[in-house]
Amino acid sequence: MKKKGTILCNLLIWTLTLVLLLPLSGCREEAAKEESSDSSQPAQEGDESSTSDEEPIIDGGFHDHTDPEAPKEIKSKDIVEFSATFYIYDDYSNFQGARYQYEISSADGVYILSEKKRYGIETEISGSVLEDVQALIEKNNLGLLNGNHSYTDALPPEYQPCYLDVTYASGETLSFSSDGDPDAKWAKDFRKYFNAVFTKAGFEETALNEADLTIDYFTIEFNDGPLAYNYGTIRFEDRARLFCSVQDMEKKDQGSIRFASLEGGFLEQLSELIEELDMQEFSRHEEYPDHTPEGYVDIYISYMGERRLYFSFGPGNIPEKWDEMLARLKPFMDTYIEEYLEAESLEELEEQIDKGSQ
């Protein structure tokens, strides 16, 4: 009888315990639901089209939502909507940059180009801008990236996701997203083009200022087989001059050097040529190559403002485009030196400077 009473007592205690715990369990369940509903992936900086609204952020976590069936060739060339978001470095040596969001939309038959991240500006554009944008898409083979969508969590601003979304009149779409590359060629091309459109429309904030287009000093070094060429500016007591030295690396002789006046607007013309050749494309690519007959390119250009242009390539890595650039640069500098030649040796130049100071 005593044993039976003990059992009934235990059952009563157990029942009361369940009654007390059930509300707490329900609270925990509701809290879990709320936590789950709030744990969706927050948009990273500039993320206007997050591809995974239910995935939590994990430092270094990688997410891939690529569509393997997405076509890699877009037949239409008639753009009706465009959006590109990316972080890109400025043309400076301190690796500063900004995030840009360029969009093209239409209303009542009028196309509007806007930049919504760095400048917050917009302007009406003609159909020729859409044609130019399509040409940049084709130039950079961006169709091959269609359907690629992946990103890594918690990266620094310059490596956070970049996006491209294009809609065509045919209904075709070109869309991709990936971790950012602050030196991406396609992004540089779009920024340069769109900023030129805004500048032409009268927006001063998108234009390079005069100081960042005025060269202060430079060196351009490269080889042609065993011959090492070095063009640049050098400052003497009276003024700066243009020089060109040539040395045979196999003979290891002193080589030759010539000096020319900087009169005649040489630096201004060089600056224009650099912009025309789009040498900024290679900026900050540095390999610190040895200067050997096997091949090297070593460039450093400093402007009056904060802008810097520098890059270097070693054997086997020199891009084909460099040959095209050199075919324009070398004749331009050689012709100028011949026209404004002052001395064909350092001794001769020093004598001229001494006579001029007397």
C-alpha positions as CSV (number, residue, x, y, z in Angstrom):
1,M,0.0,0.0,0.0
2,K,2.8,2.4,0.8
3,K,4.5,1.5,-2.5
4,K,1.3,2.3,-4.4
5,G,1.0,5.7,-2.7
6,T,4.6,6.5,-3.6
7,I,3.9,5.7,-7.2
8,L,0.8,7.9,-7.3
9,C,2.8,10.7,-5.6
10,N,5.5,10.5,-8.3
11,L,2.9,10.5,-11.1
12,L,1.4,13.7,-9.6
13,I,4.8,15.4,-9.4
14,W,5.6,14.4,-13.1
15,T,2.2,15.7,-14.3
16,L,2.7,19.1,-12.5
17,T,6.1,19.3,-14.0
18,L,4.8,18.9,-17.6
19,V,2.1,21.5,-17.0
20,L,4.7,24.0,-15.9
21,L,7.2,23.2,-18.6
22,L,4.8,23.2,-21.6
23,P,4.4,27.0,-21.7
24,L,8.2,27.5,-21.5
25,S,8.7,25.1,-24.3
26,G,6.2,27.0,-26.3
27,C,8.0,30.3,-25.6
28,R,11.3,28.7,-26.7
29,E,9.6,27.5,-29.9
30,E,8.2,30.9,-30.7
31,A,11.6,32.5,-30.0
32,A,13.2,30.0,-32.3
33,K,10.7,30.9,-35.0
34,E,11.4,34.6,-34.5
35,E,15.1,34.1,-34.6
36,S,14.8,32.0,-37.8
37,S,12.7,34.8,-39.4
38,D,15.3,37.4,-38.5
39,S,18.3,35.4,-39.6
40,S,18.0,36.0,-43.3
41,Q,21.1,37.1,-45.2
42,P,21.4,40.9,-44.8
43,A,22.4,42.7,-48.0
44,Q,26.1,43.4,-48.1
45,E,27.1,46.9,-49.1
46,G,25.7,47.7,-52.5
47,D,23.7,44.4,-52.6
48,E,20.4,45.4,-54.2
49,S,19.6,41.9,-55.3
50,S,20.7,39.4,-52.7
51,T,20.6,35.9,-54.1
52,S,20.2,34.0,-50.7
53,D,17.7,35.6,-48.4
54,E,17.7,32.6,-46.0
55,E,21.4,32.0,-45.6
56,P,23.2,33.3,-42.4
57,I,26.4,35.2,-42.7
58,I,29.5,33.1,-41.9
59,D,32.9,34.7,-41.9
60,G,34.5,33.3,-45.0
61,G,31.4,31.3,-45.9
62,F,31.1,30.7,-49.7
63,H,27.7,30.7,-51.4
64,D,27.1,29.5,-55.0
65,H,23.9,30.0,-56.9
66,T,25.2,29.6,-60.4
67,D,22.7,28.6,-63.1
68,P,24.6,26.1,-65.3
69,E,21.9,26.4,-68.0
70,A,22.2,30.1,-68.5
71,P,23.2,30.9,-72.1
72,K,26.7,32.2,-72.7
73,E,25.7,34.0,-75.9
74,I,23.2,36.8,-76.0
75,K,21.8,37.2,-79.5
76,S,20.2,40.6,-79.0
77,K,22.3,43.8,-78.9
78,D,19.4,46.2,-78.0
79,I,19.7,47.0,-74.3
80,V,16.6,48.3,-72.6
81,E,17.8,48.2,-68.9
82,F,21.2,48.1,-67.4
83,S,22.7,47.9,-63.9
84,A,26.3,47.5,-62.7
85,T,27.5,47.7,-59.1
86,F,31.1,47.3,-58.1
87,Y,34.0,48.7,-56.0
88,I,36.9,49.9,-58.0
89,Y,40.2,51.6,-57.0
90,D,40.8,55.2,-58.0
91,D,43.9,56.1,-60.0
92,Y,46.1,56.6,-57.0
93,S,48.9,54.9,-55.3
94,N,47.3,54.6,-51.9
95,F,44.6,52.0,-53.0
96,Q,41.7,54.3,-52.2
97,G,38.5,53.6,-54.1
98,A,34.7,53.7,-54.0
99,R,31.6,51.7,-54.7
100,Y,29.7,52.6,-57.9
101,Q,26.2,51.8,-59.0
102,Y,25.5,52.7,-62.6
103,E,22.0,52.2,-63.9
104,I,20.2,52.9,-67.2
105,S,16.4,53.0,-67.2
106,S,13.7,54.5,-69.4
107,A,10.6,56.5,-68.9
108,D,8.3,57.8,-71.6
109,G,10.8,56.9,-74.2
110,V,13.6,58.8,-72.5
111,Y,16.7,56.9,-71.3
112,I,18.3,58.0,-68.0
113,L,21.9,57.2,-66.9
114,S,22.3,57.4,-63.1
115,E,25.1,56.8,-60.6
116,K,23.6,56.1,-57.2
117,K,26.5,55.2,-54.8
118,R,29.4,57.6,-55.1
119,Y,27.9,60.7,-56.8
120,G,24.1,60.4,-56.7
121,I,23.7,62.0,-60.1
122,E,21.7,61.3,-63.3
123,T,21.4,62.6,-66.9
124,E,19.4,62.0,-70.0
125,I,21.3,60.0,-72.6
126,S,20.9,59.1,-76.3
127,G,20.6,55.7,-77.9
128,S,24.3,55.8,-78.9
129,V,25.3,55.4,-75.2
130,L,23.4,52.1,-75.1
131,E,25.3,51.0,-78.2
132,D,28.6,51.9,-76.6
133,V,27.6,50.0,-73.4
134,Q,26.9,46.9,-75.5
135,A,30.3,47.3,-77.2
136,L,32.0,47.3,-73.8
137,I,30.0,44.1,-72.8
138,E,31.3,42.4,-76.0
139,K,34.8,43.8,-75.6
140,N,35.1,42.2,-72.1
141,N,33.3,38.9,-73.1
142,L,30.9,39.4,-70.3
143,G,28.3,37.1,-71.9
144,L,30.6,34.2,-70.8
145,L,29.8,35.0,-67.2
146,N,26.0,34.9,-67.6
147,G,24.4,32.9,-64.9
148,N,27.4,32.9,-62.6
149,H,26.3,33.9,-59.1
150,S,28.5,33.4,-56.1
151,Y,29.9,35.3,-53.2
152,T,31.9,35.0,-50.0
153,D,30.7,36.4,-46.6
154,A,32.4,39.2,-44.6
155,L,35.0,40.4,-47.1
156,P,36.5,43.9,-47.0
157,P,34.5,46.5,-49.0
158,E,36.7,46.3,-52.1
159,Y,36.1,42.5,-52.4
160,Q,32.3,42.5,-51.6
161,P,30.1,41.3,-54.4
162,C,29.9,43.0,-57.7
163,Y,26.8,42.7,-60.0
164,L,25.8,43.1,-63.6
165,D,22.2,42.9,-64.8
166,V,21.2,43.7,-68.4
167,T,17.8,43.3,-70.0
168,Y,17.5,43.2,-73.8
169,A,14.6,44.0,-76.1
170,S,14.4,40.4,-77.1
171,G,13.6,39.4,-73.4
172,E,17.1,37.9,-73.0
173,T,19.0,38.8,-69.9
174,L,22.7,38.9,-68.9
175,S,23.3,38.6,-65.2
176,F,26.2,37.6,-63.0
177,S,27.6,38.3,-59.5
178,S,30.8,37.4,-57.8
179,D,33.3,38.6,-55.2
180,G,34.6,42.0,-56.1
181,D,37.9,42.7,-57.9
182,P,38.9,46.4,-57.3
183,D,41.1,46.3,-60.4
184,A,38.6,44.4,-62.7
185,K,39.1,45.5,-66.3
186,W,35.4,45.4,-67.2
187,A,34.5,47.6,-64.2
188,K,37.3,50.1,-65.1
189,D,36.0,50.3,-68.6
190,F,32.4,51.1,-67.4
191,R,33.6,53.7,-64.9
192,K,35.8,55.4,-67.4
193,Y,33.0,55.5,-70.0
194,F,30.1,56.5,-67.8
195,N,32.2,59.2,-66.0
196,A,33.1,60.6,-69.4
197,V,29.4,60.7,-70.3
198,F,28.6,62.6,-67.0
199,T,31.6,64.9,-67.5
200,K,30.4,65.8,-71.0
201,A,26.9,66.5,-69.5
202,G,28.5,69.1,-67.2
203,F,29.1,67.1,-64.0
204,E,32.5,68.3,-62.7
205,E,32.7,65.7,-59.9
206,T,33.3,62.9,-62.5
207,A,36.1,64.7,-64.3
208,L,39.8,64.3,-63.5
209,N,41.1,67.7,-62.3
210,E,44.0,69.4,-64.1
211,A,46.6,68.4,-61.5
212,D,45.7,64.7,-62.1
213,L,46.3,65.1,-65.8
214,T,49.6,67.0,-65.5
215,I,52.7,64.9,-65.4
216,D,55.4,65.9,-62.9
217,Y,58.0,63.2,-63.7
218,F,58.2,59.7,-65.2
219,T,60.3,56.8,-66.1
220,I,59.5,54.3,-68.9
221,E,61.9,51.3,-69.0
222,F,61.8,48.3,-71.3
223,N,64.0,46.1,-73.4
224,D,64.4,45.2,-77.0
225,G,66.4,42.0,-76.9
226,P,69.7,42.9,-75.2
227,L,69.1,46.6,-75.5
228,A,67.8,48.3,-72.3
229,Y,65.9,51.6,-72.9
230,N,65.2,54.1,-70.2
231,Y,63.2,57.3,-70.9
232,G,62.3,59.8,-68.2
233,T,62.7,63.2,-66.7
234,I,65.7,64.3,-64.6
235,R,66.1,67.5,-62.7
236,F,69.3,69.5,-62.7
237,E,70.2,72.8,-61.0
238,D,68.6,75.0,-63.6
239,R,65.6,72.9,-64.8
240,A,64.2,69.5,-65.6
241,R,65.0,67.7,-68.8
242,L,63.9,64.7,-70.8
243,F,66.5,61.9,-71.2
244,C,66.9,58.6,-73.0
245,S,69.6,56.1,-72.2
246,V,70.4,52.9,-74.1
247,Q,72.6,50.1,-72.9
248,D,73.6,46.7,-74.3
249,M,72.9,44.3,-71.3
250,E,75.1,41.6,-72.8
251,K,78.1,43.8,-73.5
252,K,77.6,45.5,-70.1
253,D,79.0,48.8,-71.4
254,Q,78.0,52.3,-70.2
255,G,75.8,52.7,-73.3
256,S,74.6,56.1,-74.5
257,I,72.5,58.9,-73.1
258,R,70.8,61.9,-74.6
259,F,69.2,65.0,-73.0
260,A,66.5,67.2,-74.5
261,S,64.6,70.3,-73.5
262,L,61.0,69.8,-72.2
263,E,59.9,72.8,-74.2
264,G,57.2,72.4,-76.8
265,G,54.7,70.8,-74.5
266,F,56.2,67.3,-74.3
267,L,54.7,66.4,-70.9
268,E,51.2,67.6,-72.0
269,Q,51.4,65.6,-75.2
270,L,52.7,62.5,-73.3
271,S,49.8,62.8,-70.9
272,E,47.3,62.9,-73.8
273,L,49.0,59.9,-75.4
274,I,48.8,57.9,-72.1
275,E,45.1,58.6,-71.8
276,E,44.5,57.7,-75.5
277,L,46.4,54.4,-75.1
278,D,44.5,53.6,-71.8
279,M,47.7,52.7,-70.0
280,Q,45.8,52.9,-66.8
281,E,44.5,49.4,-67.6
282,F,47.7,47.9,-66.2
283,S,48.0,50.2,-63.2
284,R,49.3,48.6,-60.0
285,H,50.3,45.3,-61.7
286,E,53.8,44.9,-60.2
287,E,56.2,42.0,-60.7
288,Y,59.5,43.8,-59.9
289,P,61.3,42.1,-62.7
290,D,65.1,41.9,-63.2
291,H,66.2,44.0,-66.2
292,T,67.4,41.2,-68.4
293,P,67.3,40.4,-72.2
294,E,64.5,37.9,-71.5
295,G,62.1,40.8,-71.2
296,Y,60.7,43.4,-68.9
297,V,58.6,46.5,-68.7
298,D,58.8,49.0,-65.8
299,I,56.7,52.1,-65.7
300,Y,56.2,54.9,-63.2
301,I,54.4,58.2,-63.9
302,S,53.7,60.7,-61.2
303,Y,51.2,63.6,-61.7
304,M,51.1,67.0,-60.0
305,G,48.1,65.8,-58.0
306,E,47.7,62.6,-56.1
307,R,47.4,60.4,-59.2
308,R,50.0,57.8,-59.9
309,L,50.4,55.3,-62.8
310,Y,52.8,52.4,-62.3
311,F,53.1,48.8,-63.5
312,S,55.8,46.3,-64.3
313,F,55.9,42.9,-66.1
314,G,58.6,40.3,-66.3
315,P,59.6,37.6,-68.9
316,G,56.7,35.7,-70.3
317,N,54.0,38.0,-68.8
318,I,54.3,41.1,-70.9
319,P,50.8,41.6,-72.5
320,E,50.5,41.9,-76.2
321,K,48.9,45.3,-75.9
322,W,52.2,46.7,-74.6
323,D,53.7,46.2,-78.1
324,E,50.9,48.4,-79.5
325,M,51.5,51.0,-76.8
326,L,55.3,50.9,-77.4
327,A,54.8,51.4,-81.1
328,R,53.2,54.7,-80.3
329,L,55.3,55.8,-77.3
330,K,58.9,55.2,-78.6
331,P,58.6,57.0,-81.9
332,F,56.9,59.9,-80.1
333,M,59.7,60.2,-77.5
334,D,62.5,59.7,-80.1
335,T,61.2,62.3,-82.4
336,Y,60.9,64.8,-79.6
337,I,64.4,64.1,-78.4
338,E,65.8,64.7,-81.9
339,E,63.9,67.9,-82.3
340,Y,64.8,69.4,-78.8
341,L,68.2,67.7,-78.3
342,E,70.5,69.6,-75.9
343,A,73.4,67.2,-75.2
344,E,74.5,63.6,-76.1
345,S,76.4,63.0,-72.9
346,L,76.2,64.0,-69.2
347,E,79.6,65.7,-69.5
348,E,78.4,67.8,-72.4
349,L,75.2,68.8,-70.5
350,E,77.2,69.8,-67.4
351,E,79.4,72.0,-69.4
352,Q,76.3,73.8,-70.9
353,I,74.9,74.2,-67.4
354,D,78.2,75.6,-66.1
355,K,78.4,78.1,-69.0
356,G,74.8,79.2,-68.4
357,S,75.4,79.8,-64.7
358,Q,78.4,82.1,-65.4
